[in-house]
Amino acid sequence: MSTVREQLPEGRYGRSADERADRRLKAVGSVLGVLLLALVGWFGYDYIAGQKVSAEMIKFDVSADDRVQVHLEVRKDGGAAGSCTLRALAEDGGEVGRRDVRFDQPADRVDEVVTVRTTRRATSVQLMGCTSE
C-alpha cells in the first residue's frame, strides 16, 4: 500500500521563517553599511576641511653641533594662529632637540627659518605636525 502525502500549495501561507530572517538580515546589513560609509565620509571631510594650519619643511642645515636651522613654509587661514612641532634626530635615531614654533602673523603664507637647539649633533629633522589654536 502506498501512502499519498499531501502538500500545501507553495506561496499560499506566506514566507517561511528562513526567508523572513534572510530579508531582515539583508535590511540590517544595508543600514549598517550606509551608516559606516557616512561615518568614514564625515571623518574624511572633517580631517581635510578642519586643517587650518599646514606646513612643509623646505630644507634644514646642521649649522653647528648644538643647533639646526630649519626653513619652514606655513600655509594657514588668514586670521588663524597655530604652532608646528619640529624634532631633531641624531644618527642613531634618538631625539636630540624639539621645538614648537608659533605662527600668529595675519598672512596666509609664512616663510621662516627657525633654529632648533640640540643636545648633540643632529643628522635629520622631522616636522611632526601643526595645530591651529
N, C-alpha and C positions, 0 to 999 in steps of 0.2 A: 504494500500500500504506500503510495507516495503522498507526501504532505505538501499541501499548497500553502505557501506563505503569502500573506497579504502585505503589500507595501503601501505606504501612504503616498499620495501624489506629491512629486517634488515641487517645492516653492509654494505650496499651499498654506503651510503653517508657519511662515516666517523664516528668518535666518537661524542657522544653528548657533550654538554658543561660541564655537571656534570662529565663525565668520564675524560675529559681533566683537569678539576680543581682538581679532586682526584689524578690524576697521578702527576701533578705539585706539589701538597701539599706533596705527599709522597717523591718526589725527594728533595724538600727543607728541609723537616724534616730529611731525611737521611744525607744530607750535614751538617746541623746544629748539629746533633748527633755526627758525626765523628769529627767535629771541637771541640765540648765540651770535648769529650774523649781525644783528642790530647792535649788540654789545661790543663786538670786535670793531665795527664801523665807528661807534661812538668813541672808543678809546683811541683809535687811529686819528680821527678828526681832532680830538682834544689834544693829542700829542703834537700834531702839526700846527694847528691854529693857536695853541696855547703858548708856544715858544715866542717870547718877546725879545729875548736876547740870545744871539748865537755868535760864535767866534771861530776864527781859523788861525792857527799858528802858521805864519808865513815862513819864518826861519828862526833859528837860535844860534848863538855864538858863545862858546865857552871862553869868556874873556880872561878868567883867572881861576885858580884852584878853589876860590871861595865864592864865585858868582857866575851866573849865566845871564846873558842878555837875550830876551825873547821879544820877537816882533809879532804883535797880535793885531788882527783886523777884526773888529767887533761890529756886528750889524744888529740894530735894535729899532724898536718903535721910537718915534720922535721924542716923546717925553719920558720914556721908560728908563729906569735905573736898574742896575744889576751888578753882578760880580762874576768873575771867571776864576777857576782854580787851576793853577799850574803846579806841576810836580817835576822836580829834577831827580834823575836817577843816575847812580854810579854804574860802573862797568859790570859789577856783579848783580845788578838789578835792584839793589837796595835804594830806598828813598833817602836822598841827601839834602833835599830842600823842598819847601812848599810855600806857595804864596797865593793869597786871594787878592785879585785885582778888582777894584770897584770902578764902575763906569756910570757916572751920572751927568755927563755932558748932554746938552739938548740935541746934538747932531744924531742923524740916523746911522752914520758910519764913523767909527773912531779907529784911527790907525795909531798905534802907540808901541813904543819899545819900553819894556819893563825889565827890571833886574830882579832875579831870584837869588837870594843868598844861600850858599850851600855849606855843609859841614866838611865836605871834602870834594875832590874834583868830580864833576858831573860829566857824563858822556851822552846823555839824551834828556829831552824834556817832553812831558806829556801835557796836553790840555785836557784836564779831567772833565770839564763841563762848565756850563754857565747857567745862572739862575736869575730870574727877574725879581725885583723887590717892589 
